[in-house]
């Protein structure tokens, strides 16, 4: 059994990295981890390019787990904003966001990249 926190970082698969200045919380029991975070911060995501990733506290077995973005404010844009569900798929020490029931990953065109107040809440459970 283990409890802890990690600093949440948003990265682009191609380039760019932005620290949110927020710590998420996680609980590990055996080889299963449940992590949750609520980010409410002024962020400039203009440096992000490629698939959008959010850091995890521990490296996951690829694709062994899932979760959802349960709240977003000034974070999603375009078609992603109208999706009722943003799925999360763990991949190593990061999680990728998937649009609704599609197989499309969130990209910078799906998030509000301009500097400003952004908020999102995510929950994810994965195997390590």
N, C-alpha and C positions, 0 to 999 in steps of 0.2 A: 504494500500500500504506500502511495506517495501523493502528496499534494504540493502544488507549487504555482509559480507565476512565470510568465515570459513576456518580453517586450514584443508587441505586435508591429510587424514591418510589412508594408505593401511593396511588392516588386513587380517589374515587368519581365516576362520571359526573355525578351531581347535585350532590354536595358532599363535602367532606372530603379531606384530604391528610395522609399520614403518611410522614415520612422514615424509612427503615430504618437509616440510619447505616452502610450497607454499600455498597461500590463493586463494580460488575460489571465484567467485562472484555469487550472486543470487538476484532475484527479486520475491517478493511474492505479488500477487494481489488476494484478497479474500482468497480462499483456494487452489489456484494454485501457484506452485513455479517453476521457471525456473532457473536452475543452470548451470554454465559453469566453466571449469577450464582448464588451460594449465600447465602441470607439465613438467619441463625440469630441472632435478636435478640428482646428483650422488646419487644413492640409492643402498642399499644392502638388497635384499629381501629374503635372505637365511633363515630367521627365520619364514617365512610365511608357514603355512601348512593348508590344507583344502581349501575349496572354497575361491577364492579371492574376497574381498569386498573393496569398496572405500567409505569413509565417505561422508555423505550428510550434508547440513547446518541445516536441520530441519527433524524431523521424518515424513516419508511418511506413508499414509495409504498403507498397504501391497499390492503390485502389481498394485496400481492405478497410472500408469504413465509409462514412458519409455524414452529411449534415445539411443545414440550410441557413440561409441568410434570413433571419426572422424579422428584421426591421431595417429599413434604409431611409435616410432623409438627406437630400442633396448629394447622394452618392451614386445612384444609378441614373442613366440618361438614355435617350432614344428608345429603341425597342425593348431594352432590358427593363426600363421603368414600368412598362405595361405588363410584363410577365408577373404572374401571381406567385411564382416559385423560383428561387435561385438556389440550385443544388450545389453542394460542396463535395469535392472529391479529393481526398488526401493523396499526396504524391511526395514521398520523402518528407522533408521538413517544411513542406508548404501545402497549402490547399488551393485548389483551383475552383473557380465559380462557373457553373454551367447554367445557361439560360433555360428556364422552364423545363419542358419535357424534351427539348431538343438535345443535340449532341454538340452544340456550339459553346465554346468557352467565351467568357467575358473578355473583351478587349478594351483598350483605351477609349474606343468610340462608344462603349456602353457605360462608361462612368463619367462623372463630372470631374474633369481634370483641372479646371480653373481653380485658383486658390480661393478658399472659403471654408465656412463651417460645414463639416460633413459628419454624418452619424451612420453607424450600422451596428447591428448585433448579430453574432453568429454563434451557433452551437455545432460541434462536430464530435463524433465518436469514431475512433479508429484503433486498429491493431498495430502493435509495435513488435 
